[in-house]
């Protein structure tokens, strides 16, 4: 399952998050959504780790960690609601 990483500094890069999580866990992917109009990051990211055990551990250990700004808020990502066509 994917982790939601909130309270992210607007200057954070996918590479910096990869390094942060990669020091402790196996990172499969990092995605930082951007605003469609401004191209600026939106202050959150999605991170996939190597296993559900690693994700559980990251949820417990990295939640509240300092990452170039306010304390990170880490939770399970919630699937987007898709409207029926």
Residue pairs with C-beta under 8 A, 6 or more apart in sequence:
1 52
1 55
1 76
1 77
2 46
2 47
2 48
2 76
2 77
3 46
3 47
3 48
3 49
3 55
3 58
3 59
3 74
3 75
3 76
3 77
4 44
4 45
4 46
4 74
4 75
4 76
4 77
4 78
5 17
5 44
5 45
5 46
5 47
5 72
5 73
5 74
6 43
6 44
6 72
6 73
6 74
6 75
7 43
7 44
7 69
7 70
7 71
7 72
7 73
8 17
8 32
8 41
8 43
8 44
8 45
8 67
8 69
8 72
9 43
9 67
9 68
9 69
9 70
10 40
10 41
10 43
11 41
11 68
12 32
12 41
12 45
12 67
12 68
12 69
13 32
14 30
14 31
14 32
14 45
16 67
16 68
17 30
17 32
17 45
17 47
17 67
18 27
18 30
20 62
20 67
21 27
21 30
21 47
21 49
21 58
21 62
24 57
24 58
24 61
24 62
25 49
25 50
25 54
25 57
25 58
26 49
26 50
26 51
26 54
27 47
27 48
27 49
27 50
28 48
28 49
28 50
29 46
29 47
29 48
30 45
30 46
30 47
30 48
31 45
31 46
31 47
32 41
32 42
32 44
32 45
33 41
33 42
33 44
33 45
33 46
34 40
34 41
34 42
35 41
35 42
46 77
47 58
48 55
49 55
49 58
58 74
59 74
59 75
59 76
62 72
62 74
63 72
63 73
63 74
63 75
64 71
64 72
64 73
65 71
65 72
66 72
